Amino acid sequence: MKRLSGMTHLCFAAALLAGCGAEEPAGTGDVAITTWGEGYIEEEIPASDFEDGWSIKFSKFLVVLGGVRIADDTGAIGAELKTTKIVDHVAPGVKPLVTFEDLEAKPWTNVSFEVRPAGGDTELGDGATAADLDAMKQSKYAIWAEGEATQGAVKKTFRWGFGVPTAYTECKGEKDGRETVGVLITNGGIDNVELTIHGDHLFYDDLQSPNAKLRFNALASADTDNDGEVTLAELAAKKLVDIDPADGAYGTGAAGDVNDLGAFVTDLSRTVGHFRGEGECIATDPK
C-alpha cells in the first residue's frame, strides 16, 4: 500500500476545514469615517477668493451627518450607520463619525452618506452643544451657517438654516494619489475616509457650473432694511432677474424652479458634502 507523504497528510487534514489548495481568505479590515470643514470654515474665506472682495468668517457651521452605508458593486451592504451626528465644523480639527470594523478585505465601491434634519436619532458630535441640537431639532434643520461677511468697512451678518435632506451617493475621491471609488479595505488595514464639508459653496454664483465664482455683492444687496443682517427671507425677496449685472450672472442650469436668491442659496446648501477632500458624490433626494 502506498504511503501518503507528510504534505498530503497535511492537505487532507486542512481539507476538512478549508479545502486543500483552496484560495486563502481575503481577511478583514476597518474603515474610519470622519468629517472636516477645512480652513474655509475653521478660519475664513479670504477676500482674495471672492470676485467682489468680500471675506467670510463663520462663527458656527452645524451639519447633521449620518446614514452612512458601505456596500459592494452588487449592492450587498457591509456596514451601515442609520443614525446621525451633529458637528460644528468651526471647531478645529477632523471630527470622528463612526468606525466600521472587520469588513471583508476588498473594494467596497458603493459608498453613500446623508445630510438630513436633526431628529430623535441625532447624537452630539465634536463642537456642537446640547442647545445646538435642541434648536436644530425644533427647526428641523440639517445645516446651520452663521457668520459675518466683510468688505472694507462694510459688514453683513447672516444666520441661515437649511432643512432640505440630501443623500450623497456613488462617492469617489483620491486615495494615495489615485482616484478610488468608494473605500478599499485591505487585510488588517484601515481606510480613513473624510466627509469634507465645503462652506464656500454657499456663495457660488452658479448651481451647476464647475467654473462657479464666489460672490457676495448680490446677497448683501438683499439687506433692504439696512439692519446689517442678510436673512433668508430677504434673499427670497430678491429675484434673480433683479440682480445687478455688475454683481454677476447667477446661473441655475437645469434647476428651472429656482427664481430667487433664497431658493438659490438653499439649493447650494445641498452641494456642501464632498468625499476625501475634493472627491465627488451624486447629490440627490434620500430614498
HELIX and SHEET records of a PDB file:
HELIX    1   1 GLY A    6  ALA A   15  1                                  10    
HELIX    2   2 GLU A   38  GLU A   42  1                                   5    
HELIX    3   3 ALA A   47  ASP A   49  5                                   3    
HELIX    4   4 ALA A  130  SER A  139  1                                  10    
HELIX    5   5 GLY A  199  PHE A  203  5                                   5    
HELIX    6   6 ASN A  217  SER A  221  1                                   5    
HELIX    7   7 LEU A  232  ALA A  237  1                                   6    
HELIX    8   8 LEU A  240  ASP A  242  5                                   3    
HELIX    9   9 PRO A  245  ASP A  247  5                                   3    
HELIX   10  10 LEU A  261  LEU A  268  1                                   8    
HELIX   11  11 SER A  269  THR A  271  5                                   3    
SHEET    1   A 4 LYS A  95  GLU A 104  0                                        
SHEET    2   A 4 THR A  28  TRP A  36 -1                                        
SHEET    3   A 4 ILE A 190  ILE A 197  1                                        
SHEET    4   A 4 GLY A 273  PHE A 275 -1                                        
SHEET    1   B 6 THR A 122  LEU A 124  0                                        
SHEET    2   B 6 ILE A  77  ASP A  88  1                                        
SHEET    3   B 6 SER A  55  ALA A  71 -1                                        
SHEET    4   B 6 ASN A 110  VAL A 115 -1                                        
SHEET    5   B 6 THR A 166  LYS A 175 -1                                        
SHEET    6   B 6 ARG A 178  VAL A 181 -1                                        
SHEET    1   C 6 THR A 122  LEU A 124  0                                        
SHEET    2   C 6 ILE A  77  ASP A  88  1                                        
SHEET    3   C 6 SER A  55  ALA A  71 -1                                        
SHEET    4   C 6 ILE A 143  GLN A 151 -1                                        
SHEET    5   C 6 VAL A 154  PHE A 162 -1                                        
SHEET    6   C 6 GLU A 229  VAL A 230  1                                        
SHEET    1   D 6 THR A 122  LEU A 124  0                                        
SHEET    2   D 6 ILE A  77  ASP A  88  1                                        
SHEET    3   D 6 SER A  55  ALA A  71 -1                                        
SHEET    4   D 6 ASN A 110  VAL A 115 -1                                        
SHEET    5   D 6 THR A 166  LYS A 175 -1                                        
SHEET    6   D 6 GLU A 280  THR A 284 -1                                        
SHEET    1   E 2 PRO A 107  TRP A 108  0                                        
SHEET    2   E 2 VAL A 183  LEU A 184 -1                                        
END                                                                             
